[in-house]
Amino acid sequence: MFSLHYNYRCICSSTLAALLLIIILAAAGCASYTPSHSAPSQPAIALSATSFNFNSVAVGQVVTKTLHIANTGGAPLTLQSVTLKSSQFAFSGPSAPRTILPNQNLDYTLIFQPSLAGSATASIQFASNASSVPASVSLAGVAEKSLAAIQVTPASISFGNLNVQSTATQNVTLKNTGDVTIVISGIAVSGAGFGYSSLAPGYSLAPNQSVTFQIWFRPQAGGSASGHISIISSSLPAPASITVSGAGVTSSPPAQNPLPHSVALSWNPSDSSVIGYRVYRDDGSGYSPISAVISDLSYTDSDVISGSTYTYVVTAVDAAGDESVYSNIATAVVPFP
């Protein structure tokens, strides 16, 4: 036992109660006090999605989606491994093991690149120190048989009549209207005198992409010619073909009214200040101009008919557009061929 001695002082009741409580606890000698401690912080893994559906994808094409992984806990998250077993799906991103600090994240790219038609499923798993059970994301998609198609515009070309040894060209456009990339492995030409340029084997056309090249015709001899320009690709079920035709001629076809003659005119310069001259012709129905204002002192009239007679005059034109009176008359008799 012990005795408690104290001197009397005026102490408020609340303070006295607290003091007595402390003294009693110390005197009893049978109670202890342990400060409380908060639970240690833990890592936590959070995925932006637990499943991805890639829907329909053509065989040979690639579709990607992005997965975000975040550490929402209060301690570092260790991503121990990333596992995916699939021949249709793949992923790319940081290698494991990988540490993610609290409130930090990283991204993985999920890839669907089907090689066989049909439905495909898989699961990608992320093992970490956040849980004994790996976090998983399910993957699904449908692979469709690829469509390779090419559109040729125009599908046929006619070069018409062309002088022998001369060349004419036409533009042709190829457009990939399928859903897979088409690689042109060759161009085959049939028919004498036809060829192509500006398109080389090995050219690659992505879906919806177009390319324009030239097809030419150079006849080596007179007569009709026809052929095909074939676009070859291993992706196409059959070559894309362009029909071509033309004819070689040794001379221009005769005109309906042959004009083998012409009339050459010349005159002396005006004594006044002029900007040019205008030529008039009378073929029996009165004078009418056959030229614009020209600065030359000569003019050749090629629009004449054999056996006809023409008269000509010339006027001088000044800067204001005023014309002089007619010059003297020149007469030409065009002989028969």
C-alpha positions, 0 to 999 in steps of 0.5 A: 500500500502507499499513501497519496499526499497532495496540497490542496489547490483549486483545480477545475473538475475536468483537469482533476479527473484526468489527473486521477485517472493517470495516477490510478492506472500507474498505481494499479501496475496491471495495465499496459498501453500499445499505440495503434498502427495503420495497416501497411500499404499494398499495390493494386493492379487496375486494367482499363478493360477486361475484354476486347472484341476485335470484331471482323477482320480480313485474313492478312490484315492487322487491327490493334487496341490499347490496354492501360495498366495502372497501379492504384495502390500505395506500394510499388506494383511488380508486373512479374510476367505477361502470358499470351498463347495464341497464333492469331493474337499478339501483344507488344509493350514493356517487358516483364518483370516491370515495376509500376509505382503508385499512381503510375501506368503503362500501355500494352498494344493488343494485336489481332492478325488472323491467318485463318478464317473463322472465330478466334479467342484467347486470354492474356494474363498479367501476374503481379505481386498485387494478387496470387491470381493473375489478372486476365483480359479476354480477346475475341475476333472473327477472321474473314476470308480476304477479298482481293479486287482491282478496278481498271479505268478505262477497261478498254482503249481505242487509239484510232488511226495513227501514222506509222512510227508515231506514238499516242498515249492514254492514261489508265488508273488502277484502284484497289477495291479489296481489303488486302494489299495487292502487289503487282508482280508483272504486266503482260502485253499482247498485240503488236505496237502496244506498250506501257510506262510509269508502272513497274512490277513490285508496285504495292497498292493498299486498300482504296489506293490508286495509281495512274500509268500510261499505255502507248500505241506505236504502229510499225506497219499499216493496218488494224491492231488489237491486244491486251495489257494484263495486270498480274498479282498473286493476290488476284484470282485472275489478271486484270485486263485492259483491251487496246486497239488501233490502226496504223496508217501510212498517210493521213486520209484525204479530206473531203475537199482537198486543198493542195494549194495556198496563196502567199501574200506580202506588202510594204510597211505603212508610212504611218505608226500602226500596230499591225495589218488585217487581210481581207479576201473576196471570193465573189461574195464581197470582202471579209477579213480572214486574219486577225491584226498581225504584225508581219508583212506577209500572210499565207491563205491555205483555205483555197479551192482548186479552180477558184479565183480570189482577190485580196486587200490589206488594211493598216490598224493603229493603236486606237483600232482605226483601219486605213482604206484598202490597199491595192487589189491582188488577184490569185487564180488557184489552179486545179491539182 
